[in-house]
Amino acid sequence: MTTELIEIGTVPEAWTRTDLLDLESLTAEEITLILDTAEMFREATDGCTRRLSVLSGRTVANLFFENSTRTRTSFALAARRLGADTVDFSSSGSSLSKGETFIDTAKNIEAMGVDAVVVRHRTPGTPYLLAQNLQCSVLNAGDGPHEHPTQGLLDILTIRQQRKEIAGLTVALVGDIAHSRTARSNIWGLKKLGAHVIVCGPSTLVSRAWEELGVEVAYNLDEILPRCDVLNLLRIQFERQAMRPFPSVREYAHLYAMNGQRMAKAKDSILIMAPGPINRGVEVTPEVADGPHSVILHQVSNGLAVRMAVLWLLLGAAHRGEY
């Protein structure tokens, strides 16, 4: 694919999906196509800073029922960079507080001429429910602890940019695996592209059941660290936990935080990633988060490219034949 092919009517025939609900159901070829398209948009827009008009006349609605900074802003900017109109919906003060159902609210928004709905909800499966009830494209921006497909894609894109190939790499996801939708999307995507994935953290947050997905389970970060090419440091999601899964934050940081001492044990080429928001001093210390091995800000900028690619692919497939 080249930048000259960026027209909504030129979405590759190999891409047929009109919704993006997870990475579990995507093939390796589909994931690679999204990554390649994201790179194309980065080039065509000078690093996602310049506008295109490929989605002119289309409207994207952001339906966020949970707090979000990066994802919500990134989707809105991605749509505008492509020339689409955007609508932001907040559940507070909406007709939901008057008794209207979630589906009726979504259908009313769709009836205003919306072409795509980006949804975040605390209940797993919500994007699937929307996809069954709406005609427009549905993009999952995080459904509870289930999946966050575009976060997984932008993480994988960042790794690919730095290491060229995903196959053969050892990637460790460290932290709150039990409650992390980012972990699940990363696992599905990385495994399909040939990486060896390790999930690491306290036993209260990392069950042996994860081995059923073909990943390695570890409880000692220092033991696995010398083998890792990439560390993705996940936030401890206290808001999703019924009880504290470890005695103290200080103890967690002692056992699992990436700090200067641990960096000395790691490969010289190791990549340090974090999906954010970062809790400095808990999952990672400032000198590591801001150090030369960190690609955290690259992840953020890649989020724009990935979401531009996904919007273009989904809406192009949805309206194929109109051009």
Secondary structure, 3 states (H helix, E strand, C coil): CCHHHCCHHHCCCCCCCCCECCCCCCCHHHHHHHHHHHHHHHHHCCCCCCCCCCCCCCEEEEEECCCCCHHHHHHHHHHHHCCCEEEEEECCCCHHHHCCCHHHHHHHHHCCCCCEEEEEECCCCHHHHHHHHCCCEEEEEEECCCCCHHHHHHHHHHHHHHHCCCCCCEEEEECCCCCCHHHHHHHHHHHHCCCEEEEECCCCCCCHHHHHHCCEEECCHHHHHHHCCEEEECCCCHHHCCCCCCCCHHHHHHHHCECHHHHCCCCCCCEEECCCCCCECCCECHHHHCCCCECHHHHHHHHHHHHHHHHHHHHHHHCCCCC
